[in-house]
Amino acid sequence: MGKFRSWISRLEKRTGRNSFVLKDGTQHHYDFEEAAGALFCYTVAVLASDDPSEVEAEAPPILQAIRNARDPEAAMQPFRPEKPTEAGGFVDPIVLLQDPAPDSRQA
């Protein structure tokens, strides 16, 4: 039984690199490659849209989980570009956590 527990402990530590704590104290585990791809595509769609609220219905599950994280900015950190000046660096998903700006077109 001791070997099994130590194996589980090592496995949990390894998966902990792709997880974050939710507001309710539970861990959200995710596949980084899948989540990063979905988040990148969604971020591009939001940035390219004239009305980001139209895209909101298609938010990937990872974004919903990040918004429910105890520390959303820390949970988003692995998905942010390391070097914003290189290719793809202009797509920073941190903008998805910001409150939408009031629409200046409405009077």
PALUM-202698 format. One record per residue: residue number from 1; x, y, z of N, C-alpha, C, CB in turn. Coordinates in Angstrom, 1 decimal, decimal comma, padded with zeros to 4 digits, always signed. Glycine has a CB too. Layout:
BEGIN
(NUM; (X; Y; Z); (X; Y; Z); (X; Y; Z); (X; Y; Z))
...
END
This chain:
BEGIN
(1; (+000,8; -001,2; +000,0); (+000,0; +000,0; +000,0); (+000,9; +001,3; +000,0); (-000,9; +000,0; +001,2))
(2; (+002,0; +001,2; +000,7); (+002,9; +002,4; +000,7); (+003,5; +002,8; -000,7); (+004,1; +002,1; +001,6))
(3; (+003,7; +001,7; -001,5); (+004,2; +002,0; -002,8); (+003,2; +002,7; -003,6); (+004,7; +000,7; -003,5))
(4; (+001,9; +002,3; -003,5); (+000,8; +002,9; -004,2); (+000,6; +004,4; -003,8); (-000,5; +002,1; -003,9))
(5; (+000,7; +004,7; -002,5); (+000,6; +006,0; -002,0); (+001,7; +006,9; -002,5); (+000,5; +006,1; -000,5))
(6; (+002,9; +006,4; -002,5); (+004,0; +007,2; -003,0); (+003,9; +007,5; -004,5); (+005,4; +006,6; -002,7))
(7; (+003,4; +006,5; -005,2); (+003,2; +006,6; -006,7); (+002,1; +007,7; -006,9); (+002,8; +005,3; -007,3))
(8; (+001,0; +007,6; -006,2); (+000,0; +008,6; -006,3); (+000,5; +010,0; -006,0); (-001,2; +008,3; -005,4))
(9; (+001,3; +010,1; -004,9); (+001,9; +011,4; -004,5); (+002,8; +012,0; -005,7); (+002,7; +011,2; -003,3))
(10; (+003,6; +011,1; -006,3); (+004,5; +011,6; -007,4); (+003,6; +012,0; -008,6); (+005,5; +010,5; -007,8))
(11; (+002,6; +011,3; -008,8); (+001,7; +011,6; -009,9); (+001,0; +012,9; -009,7); (+000,7; +010,4; -010,1))
(12; (+000,5; +013,1; -008,5); (-000,1; +014,4; -008,2); (+000,8; +015,5; -008,3); (-000,7; +014,3; -006,7))
(13; (+002,0; +015,4; -007,9); (+003,0; +016,5; -008,0); (+003,3; +016,8; -009,5); (+004,3; +016,1; -007,3))
(14; (+003,3; +015,7; -010,3); (+003,6; +015,9; -011,7); (+002,4; +016,6; -012,4); (+003,9; +014,6; -012,4))
(15; (+001,2; +016,2; -012,1); (+000,0; +016,8; -012,7); (-000,2; +018,2; -012,1); (-001,2; +016,0; -012,4))
(16; (+000,3; +018,5; -010,9); (+000,2; +019,8; -010,3); (+000,7; +021,0; -011,2); (+000,8; +019,9; -009,0))
(17; (+001,6; +020,6; -012,1); (+002,2; +021,7; -013,0); (+001,1; +022,2; -014,0); (+003,4; +021,1; -013,7))
(18; (+000,1; +021,4; -014,2); (-001,0; +021,8; -015,1); (-002,3; +021,8; -014,3); (-001,1; +020,8; -016,3))
(19; (-002,3; +022,6; -013,2); (-003,5; +022,7; -012,5); (-003,4; +024,0; -011,7); (-003,6; +021,5; -011,5))
(20; (-004,6; +024,4; -011,2); (-004,6; +025,6; -010,3); (-005,8; +025,4; -009,4); (-004,8; +026,9; -011,2))
(21; (-005,8; +026,2; -008,3); (-006,9; +026,1; -007,3); (-008,1; +027,0; -007,7); (-006,3; +026,5; -005,9))
(22; (-009,2; +026,4; -007,6); (-010,5; +027,1; -007,8); (-010,9; +027,8; -006,5); (-011,6; +026,1; -008,3))
(23; (-011,9; +028,7; -006,7); (-012,4; +029,4; -005,5); (-012,9; +028,5; -004,4); (-013,5; +030,4; -005,9))
(24; (-013,5; +027,4; -004,8); (-014,0; +026,4; -003,8); (-012,9; +025,5; -003,1); (-015,1; +025,6; -004,4))
(25; (-011,7; +025,7; -003,5); (-010,6; +025,0; -002,9); (-010,2; +023,7; -003,7); (-010,9; +024,7; -001,5))
(26; (-010,9; +023,3; -004,7); (-010,6; +022,2; -005,4); (-009,5; +022,5; -006,5); (-011,8; +021,6; -006,1))
(27; (-008,9; +021,5; -007,0); (-007,9; +021,7; -008,1); (-008,5; +021,5; -009,4); (-006,7; +020,7; -007,9))
(28; (-008,2; +022,3; -010,4); (-008,6; +022,1; -011,7); (-007,4; +021,7; -012,5); (-009,2; +023,4; -012,4))
(29; (-007,4; +020,4; -013,0); (-006,3; +019,9; -013,8); (-006,7; +020,0; -015,3); (-006,0; +018,4; -013,5))
(30; (-005,7; +020,3; -016,1); (-005,9; +020,4; -017,6); (-004,7; +020,0; -018,4); (-006,2; +021,9; -017,9))
(31; (-005,0; +019,7; -019,7); (-004,0; +019,3; -020,6); (-003,5; +020,6; -021,2); (-004,5; +018,3; -021,7))
(32; (-002,2; +021,0; -021,0); (-001,7; +022,3; -021,4); (-001,9; +022,5; -022,9); (-000,3; +022,5; -021,0))
(33; (-001,5; +021,6; -023,7); (-001,5; +021,8; -025,2); (-002,9; +022,0; -025,7); (-000,9; +020,5; -025,9))
(34; (-003,8; +021,2; -025,2); (-005,2; +021,4; -025,6); (-005,8; +022,7; -025,1); (-006,1; +020,2; -025,1))
(35; (-005,5; +023,1; -023,9); (-006,1; +024,3; -023,3); (-005,4; +025,5; -024,0); (-005,8; +024,3; -021,8))
(36; (-004,1; +025,5; -024,2); (-003,4; +026,6; -024,8); (-004,0; +026,9; -026,2); (-001,9; +026,4; -024,9))
(37; (-004,2; +025,8; -027,0); (-004,7; +025,9; -028,3); (-006,1; +026,6; -028,3); (-004,8; +024,6; -029,0))
(38; (-007,0; +026,1; -027,5); (-008,3; +026,6; -027,4); (-008,4; +028,0; -026,9); (-009,2; +025,7; -026,4))
(39; (-007,5; +028,4; -026,0); (-007,5; +029,7; -025,5); (-006,9; +030,7; -026,5); (-006,6; +029,8; -024,2))
(40; (-005,9; +030,2; -027,2); (-005,3; +031,1; -028,3); (-006,4; +031,4; -029,4); (-004,1; +030,4; -028,9))
(41; (-007,0; +030,4; -029,8); (-008,1; +030,6; -030,9); (-009,2; +031,5; -030,4); (-008,6; +029,2; -031,3))
(42; (-009,6; +031,3; -029,2); (-010,7; +032,1; -028,6); (-010,2; +033,6; -028,5); (-011,1; +031,6; -027,3))
(43; (-009,0; +033,8; -028,0); (-008,5; +035,1; -027,8); (-008,4; +035,8; -029,2); (-007,1; +035,1; -027,2))
(44; (-007,9; +035,1; -030,2); (-007,9; +035,7; -031,6); (-009,3; +036,1; -032,0); (-007,2; +034,8; -032,6))
(45; (-010,2; +035,2; -031,8); (-011,6; +035,5; -032,2); (-012,2; +036,7; -031,5); (-012,5; +034,3; -031,9))
(46; (-011,9; +036,9; -030,2); (-012,4; +038,0; -029,5); (-011,7; +039,3; -030,0); (-012,1; +037,8; -027,9))
(47; (-010,4; +039,2; -030,2); (-009,7; +040,4; -030,6); (-010,1; +040,8; -032,0); (-008,2; +040,2; -030,6))
(48; (-010,4; +039,9; -032,8); (-010,8; +040,2; -034,2); (-012,3; +040,6; -034,4); (-010,5; +039,0; -035,1))
(49; (-013,1; +040,4; -033,4); (-014,5; +040,6; -033,4); (-014,8; +042,1; -033,2); (-015,3; +039,7; -032,5))
(50; (-015,8; +042,6; -033,9); (-016,3; +044,0; -033,6); (-017,1; +044,0; -032,3); (-017,2; +044,5; -034,7))
(51; (-017,7; +042,9; -031,9); (-018,5; +042,8; -030,7); (-018,1; +041,5; -030,0); (-020,0; +042,8; -031,0))
(52; (-017,2; +041,6; -029,0); (-016,7; +040,5; -028,3); (-017,8; +039,7; -027,6); (-015,6; +040,9; -027,3))
(53; (-018,9; +040,3; -027,3); (-020,0; +039,6; -026,6); (-020,6; +038,6; -027,4); (-021,1; +040,6; -026,1))
(54; (-020,5; +038,7; -028,8); (-021,0; +037,7; -029,7); (-020,1; +036,4; -029,6); (-021,0; +038,2; -031,1))
(55; (-018,9; +036,5; -029,3); (-018,0; +035,4; -029,2); (-018,1; +034,7; -027,8); (-016,5; +035,9; -029,4))
(56; (-018,6; +035,4; -026,8); (-018,6; +034,9; -025,4); (-019,2; +033,6; -025,3); (-019,3; +035,9; -024,6))
(57; (-020,2; +033,2; -026,1); (-020,9; +031,9; -025,9); (-020,0; +030,8; -026,2); (-022,1; +031,9; -026,8))
(58; (-018,9; +031,0; -026,9); (-018,0; +030,0; -027,3); (-016,8; +029,9; -026,4); (-017,6; +030,2; -028,8))
(59; (-016,8; +030,5; -025,3); (-015,6; +030,4; -024,4); (-015,2; +029,0; -024,1); (-015,9; +031,2; -023,1))
(60; (-013,9; +028,7; -024,2); (-013,5; +027,3; -023,9); (-013,6; +027,0; -022,4); (-012,0; +027,1; -024,4))
(61; (-013,7; +025,8; -022,1); (-013,8; +025,4; -020,7); (-012,6; +025,9; -019,8); (-013,9; +023,9; -020,6))
(62; (-011,4; +025,9; -020,4); (-010,3; +026,4; -019,6); (-010,5; +027,9; -019,1); (-009,0; +026,3; -020,4))
(63; (-011,1; +028,7; -020,0); (-011,3; +030,1; -019,6); (-012,4; +030,2; -018,5); (-011,8; +030,9; -020,9))
(64; (-013,4; +029,4; -018,6); (-014,4; +029,4; -017,5); (-013,8; +028,9; -016,2); (-015,6; +028,4; -017,9))
(65; (-012,9; +027,9; -016,3); (-012,2; +027,5; -015,0); (-011,3; +028,6; -014,5); (-011,4; +026,2; -015,3))
(66; (-010,5; +029,3; -015,4); (-009,6; +030,3; -015,0); (-010,4; +031,5; -014,3); (-008,8; +030,9; -016,2))
(67; (-011,6; +031,8; -014,9); (-012,4; +032,8; -014,3); (-012,9; +032,4; -012,9); (-013,6; +033,2; -015,2))
(68; (-013,0; +031,1; -012,6); (-013,4; +030,6; -011,3); (-012,2; +030,3; -010,4); (-014,3; +029,4; -011,5))
(69; (-011,0; +030,6; -010,8); (-009,8; +030,3; -010,0); (-009,7; +031,3; -008,8); (-008,6; +030,4; -010,9))
(70; (-009,1; +030,8; -007,8); (-008,8; +031,6; -006,6); (-008,0; +032,8; -007,0); (-008,1; +030,8; -005,5))
(71; (-007,0; +032,6; -007,9); (-006,2; +033,7; -008,4); (-006,2; +033,6; -010,0); (-004,7; +033,6; -007,8))
(72; (-007,1; +034,2; -010,6); (-007,2; +034,1; -012,1); (-006,0; +034,6; -012,8); (-008,4; +034,9; -012,6))
(73; (-005,3; +035,6; -012,4); (-004,1; +036,1; -013,1); (-003,0; +035,1; -013,0); (-003,7; +037,4; -012,5))
(74; (-002,8; +034,4; -011,9); (-001,8; +033,4; -011,7); (-002,2; +032,2; -012,6); (-001,6; +033,0; -010,2))
(75; (-003,5; +031,8; -012,6); (-003,9; +030,7; -013,4); (-003,7; +030,9; -014,9); (-005,4; +030,4; -013,1))
(76; (-003,8; +032,2; -015,3); (-003,6; +032,6; -016,7); (-002,1; +032,6; -017,1); (-004,3; +033,9; -017,0))
(77; (-001,3; +032,8; -016,2); (+000,1; +033,1; -016,4); (+000,8; +032,1; -017,4); (+000,9; +033,1; -015,1))
(78; (+000,6; +030,7; -017,3); (+001,2; +029,8; -018,2); (+000,8; +030,0; -019,6); (+000,9; +028,4; -017,8))
(79; (-000,3; +030,7; -019,9); (-000,7; +030,8; -021,3); (-000,3; +032,2; -021,9); (-002,2; +030,7; -021,3))
(80; (+000,3; +033,0; -021,1); (+000,8; +034,3; -021,6); (+002,1; +034,2; -022,4); (+000,9; +035,3; -020,4))
(81; (+002,3; +035,0; -023,4); (+003,5; +034,9; -024,2); (+004,7; +035,3; -023,3); (+003,4; +035,8; -025,4))
(82; (+005,8; +034,5; -023,5); (+007,0; +034,8; -022,8); (+007,7; +036,0; -023,3); (+008,0; +033,6; -022,8))
(83; (+007,7; +036,1; -024,6); (+008,4; +037,3; -025,3); (+007,3; +037,9; -026,2); (+009,6; +036,8; -026,1))
(84; (+006,7; +039,0; -025,7); (+005,6; +039,6; -026,5); (+006,1; +040,2; -027,9); (+005,0; +040,7; -025,7))
(85; (+007,4; +040,4; -028,0); (+007,9; +041,0; -029,3); (+008,0; +039,9; -030,4); (+009,2; +041,7; -029,1))
(86; (+008,0; +038,6; -030,0); (+008,1; +037,6; -031,0); (+006,8; +037,2; -031,6); (+008,8; +036,4; -030,4))
(87; (+006,8; +036,3; -032,6); (+005,6; +035,9; -033,3); (+004,6; +035,3; -032,4); (+006,0; +034,8; -034,4))
(88; (+003,4; +035,8; -032,5); (+002,3; +035,3; -031,6); (+002,2; +036,1; -030,3); (+002,4; +033,9; -031,4))
(89; (+003,2; +036,9; -030,0); (+003,3; +037,6; -028,8); (+002,2; +038,6; -028,6); (+004,6; +038,2; -028,6))
(90; (+001,6; +039,1; -029,7); (+000,6; +040,1; -029,6); (-000,7; +039,5; -029,1); (+000,3; +040,7; -031,0))
(91; (-000,8; +038,2; -029,0); (-002,1; +037,6; -028,5); (-001,8; +037,2; -027,0); (-002,4; +036,3; -029,3))
(92; (-002,3; +038,1; -026,2); (-002,1; +037,8; -024,7); (-003,5; +037,6; -024,1); (-001,4; +039,1; -024,0))
(93; (-003,8; +036,4; -023,7); (-005,1; +036,0; -023,2); (-005,5; +036,7; -021,9); (-005,2; +034,6; -023,0))
(94; (-004,6; +037,5; -021,3); (-004,9; +038,2; -020,0); (-006,0; +039,2; -020,3); (-003,7; +038,9; -019,5))
(95; (-006,2; +039,6; -021,5); (-007,3; +040,6; -021,8); (-008,6; +040,0; -021,6); (-007,1; +041,1; -023,3))
(96; (-008,7; +038,7; -021,6); (-010,0; +038,0; -021,4); (-010,5; +038,1; -019,9); (-009,9; +036,5; -021,8))
(97; (-009,6; +038,5; -019,0); (-009,9; +038,6; -017,6); (-010,3; +040,1; -017,3); (-008,8; +038,1; -016,7))
(98; (-010,0; +041,0; -018,2); (-010,3; +042,4; -017,9); (-011,8; +042,7; -018,1); (-009,5; +043,3; -018,8))
(99; (-012,3; +043,6; -017,3); (-013,7; +044,0; -017,5); (-013,8; +044,7; -018,8); (-014,1; +045,0; -016,3))
(100; (-014,9; +044,5; -019,5); (-015,1; +045,1; -020,8); (-015,2; +046,6; -020,6); (-016,3; +044,6; -021,5))
(101; (-014,7; +047,4; -021,5); (-014,7; +048,9; -021,4); (-016,1; +049,3; -021,8); (-013,7; +049,5; -022,4))
(102; (-016,7; +050,3; -021,2); (-018,0; +050,8; -021,6); (-018,0; +051,2; -023,1); (-018,4; +052,0; -020,8))
(103; (-019,0; +050,9; -023,8); (-019,1; +051,2; -025,2); (-019,3; +052,7; -025,4); (-020,3; +050,5; -025,9))
(104; (-018,3; +053,3; -026,0); (-018,3; +054,8; -026,2); (-019,3; +055,2; -027,3); (-016,9; +055,2; -026,6))
(105; (-019,8; +054,2; -028,1); (-020,7; +054,5; -029,2); (-022,1; +054,8; -028,6); (-020,7; +053,4; -030,2))
(106; (-022,4; +054,3; -027,5); (-023,7; +054,5; -026,9); (-023,8; +055,8; -026,2); (-024,2; +053,3; -025,9))
(107; (-024,9; +056,5; -026,3); (-025,0; +057,8; -025,7); (-025,8; +057,8; -024,4); (-025,6; +058,9; -026,6))
END
